[in-house]
Amino acid sequence: MTFLSEFLRSTIMMSTTFLLAGIGTVFGERAGVVNIGIEGIMLVGSLAGVIGSWMSGSVWVGMLLAMAGGLLVALLFAFFSVRLYSNQIVVGVAINILAIGLTVLIYRGIFGVNGDIPEIDTFHAVAVPLLSRIPFIGSALFDQPIPVYIAYILVPLCSFIMNRTNIGLKVRSVGNNPMACDTVGLNVSRIRFGAVAYTGIMAGFAGAFLSTGQLSAFTENMVSGRGYIVIAAVACGNYTPVGVFLSSLMFGASEALEYRLQVINQSVPTEIWAMLPYIITLIALCVYQKKSNRPACSGTNYERQG
């Protein structure tokens, strides 16, 4: 029973990174923008979170700096893809390559080639009174770092915004028929810029939680494909916040299982177990057959005529 409880706790922790980034990504995707650059934005957020925490002594300052860094990179992506009508996939790949080089440069410039980082402030578990004492699930669900609780709250909140508010209607509309939106006076570029900006903020937050919540340091290219798993989680979650929550749990469980198996069976090379989350990602995408909420104009730039 203890093993199952700890596994559930680890699953919740691991899935939060995917969930935070996925909740932001789903808005950009529903607006018709395919942002492959989530990987790079998360990487920038990871480094910014560590630097902010190290310089200020507060993990919350690190989180805010990470969100600001994610926002800046996302706006750079939006400038090329939305404003200049560049290919979204190409720009996203360029953002990822830029982020890898830029974070290494900044990291080594501040902390040296050896990367000896002093102790930083990190997110610690905060137990919810009474709820954390529920047998089996209490400690797993209600004795977690604060970003986990924020992710819990954001799922129904973002679902309400997406489906029940004017903001969500505009986001969905520009993804499905940007020309019709332009005809009735909606600024397609502005709405897409806003959706991509929110994507960047949440991806930066996710990156900061990875480096200051799950871990306690930054390592070069530490995101290690999680940004691509986020995109897969959004697709498997049918482009809805609730769906992203469920698919994030699945991918979080695969990552938690990877670490458990490494401890249980040390005779198998760790690289074998490290492949597990990505194998599950491929399988999930292959068996995914739901009627998709993917926008009709997904990945298609809209250039206003006249």
Residue, then its C-alpha position, 0 to 999 in steps of 0.5 A: m500500500t505504501f508503494l502505491s501511495e508513493f507511486l501516486r504521489s510521484t505521478i501527481m508531481m511528475s504530471t504537474t510539469f506537463l499539465l502546467a505547460g499543457i494548459g497554456t499550450v491548449f489555448g495556443e493550439r485552439a487559436g490555430v497556432v502550432n507551437i513546437g517551441i514549447e520545449g525551448i520555452m520550458l528550458v528558458g523557464s527552467l534556467a530563469g527560475v533557478i537564477g531568480s531563486w538564487m539571486s533573490g533567495s525566493v522561489w516565487v521570484g524565480m517563478l515570476l522571472a521564469m514566466a517573464g522569460g517564457l513570455l518573451v520567448a513566446l512573443l518572439f515566436a509569435f512575432f515571426s509566425v503570426r506577424l511575419y507569417s513564417n512557417q510555425i513548425v520551422v520557427g518552433v524548431a528554431i526557438n528550441i535550438l536557440a533556447i539550448g544554445l542561449t541557456v548554456l551560454i547564460y548558465r556557464g556565464i553566471f555559474g562557470v563551466n563546472g556549473d557549481i550552483p549554490e543552494i537555492d530556494t525551492f518549492h516544498a510540500v504544503a499539507v492541506p489540513l484534514l484532507s492530507r490525512i485521508p487514508f492512501i490518497g491524502s498524502a498523495l493529493f494534498d501534501q504537494p508543492i503549491p504549484v500542484y494545487i495551482a494546476y488543480i485550480l487551473v483545470p476547471l478555470c481554464s475549461f470554463i474560460m475556453n467553453r463559457t466565456n467570450i475570450g474562449l469563443k474568440v480563441r476557438s473562432v480564430g482557430n477554426n475560421p480566421m477569415a470569418c472572424d476578420t470579417v466581423g471585426l475581430n483582430v485575428s493577430r491580436i487574439r493569436f498573440g494573446a493565446v501564444a503569450y499565455t502559452g509562454i507564461m505557462a510553459g515558463f512556469a512549468g519549466a520553473f517547477l521542473s528545476t525548482g520543484q521536481l529538482s533543485a538545480f538546472t542542468e543543460n538541456m534538462v527538459s529532455g523532450r518533455g516539451y514534445i510530450v506536452i504537445a502529445a498530451v494536448a493532442c491526446g487530451n483532445y485540445t481541452p483542459v480536462g483532457v490535458f489533465l487526464s493525458s498528463l496523468m498518464f505521461g506523469a505515471s510513465e515518468a514516475l514508473e521509469y524512476r521506480l523501475q530504475v531503483i527496483n531493477q538496477s541490472v537493466p541499463t538506465e537508458i532502457w527505462a528512460m525510453l519508457p515515457y517516449i514509448i508510451t507517448l508514441i503508443a498513445l498517439c497511435v491509438y488516439q482515435k477520438k473525434s478531434n477538437r483540433p482547429a480547422c485552420s491549425g498551423t495555418n497563418y492568416e494574412r489579412q487582405g486589403 
